[in-house]
Every structure is written in structure tokens, then in C-alpha cells.
């Protein structure tokens, strides 16, 4: 298109083009025109046009806004880093606790079965039977209930609204 073509539009802001289009037709008497304009901006910083407006209020205002935004971003990043570090520390503590539980369970099992062997060696098979059975049942019970409690706690962390495993209150009804 050349500069004289009627189809070519001049590069102007949209609101000026809208004003020109209203002037292209006559408004009949008794009819009023109204226009509603809306502007929505989403983001951490104002638009360049808004910054220019702020600069009219105070020369250093745009720089202060930018500095505030940079400080906020740095603060958010620092908080997220602390959160991740705390989560990693919790996972390490949980792993350590599980390892210690397994170690103490092994020590209890070896101690119980050693007492069983000594009891058999001293001709007390009934004592050995009860100690061995008690040790084995105790360890199995601890392992099963420990995993059940861990699974329940994990489900409650994932969905705190899930009250299917609620504990009874003093009146005997679920809380």
C-alpha cells in the first residue's frame, strides 16, 4: 500500500482511532452514545505508561518501584530456599529415625533369640518357646502397626480433610 491508499490506517493509539470512528456518523437527536473502557494489567511491575505517570508524581518513583520489586523477588526466593532446605532436613531426620528403629529392632531380635538359644542349651525348651514367640510376635506387631501409623499420617498430610481415621473423643464419638 502506498501512503495515499484509503485502506491504510495511520498508526495511532486505539482510543484515538475509536474517537475518530464516532465522528464518522451522525448521532440522531435524543440518542446518546456512551463508551466503557476497561484496562486490566496483571504482573509484578506496572506498564511503561504507568511508570511514566508515576514519574510525573516523583522523579525517583519508578526506580523505587523497580527496587521494591527486586527486593520482593529476592525475599521470595530466599523463603522458598529455606522451605526446601527444611523439607530436606525433615526427610533426612525421618530416614535416620527409621534406620535407628531397624537397628534397635535387630538388637532386640538378636537378644531375644540369643536368650532362646541359651534356654535350650540349659534344657529349658518351654522358656525358649515363650521368649522366642514373644520376641517374634512383638517385632512383627511393631513393624505392622508402625507402617499402618505411617501410612495414616501420610494420608492425612496429603488430604487433611479426610477424617476417616479420626480418633474418638471423650464422649466416645469420632471427632
PEJO-V411278 format. One line per field, one symbol per residue. ss: DSSP state (H for helix, E for strand, C for the rest). phi: phi as a letter, one per 40 degrees, with the letter a starting at -180 (. if undefined). psi: psi as a letter, one per 30 degrees, with the letter a starting at -180 (. if undefined). Layout:
ss: ???
phi: ???
psi: ???
//
This chain:
ss: CCCCCCCCCCCCCHHHHHHHHHHCCCCCCCCCCCCCCCCCCCCCCCCHHHHHHHHHHCCCHHHHHHHHHHHHHHHHHHHHHHHHHHHHHHHHHHHHHHHHHHHHHHHHHHHHHHHHHHHHHCCCHHHHHHHHHHHHHHHHHHHHHHHHHHHHHHHHHHCCCCCCCCCECCCCCEC
phi: .cccccccbccbdcccccccccccbccccgbbbbbbbbbbbbicbccdcccccccccadcccccccccccccccccccccccccccccccccccccccccccccccccccccccccccccccgbccccccccccccccccccccccccccccccccccbcccbcbccccccgccc
psi: klffkffkkkjlleeeeeeefefflkklkfkkklkkkkkkkklfllleeeeeeeffekegeeeeeeeeeeeeeeeeeeeeeeeeeeeeeeeeeeeeeeeeeeeeeeeeeeeefeeeeeeeeghieeeeeeeeeeeeeeeeeeeeeeeeeeeeeeeeeeiffjgfhkkkaffglk.
//
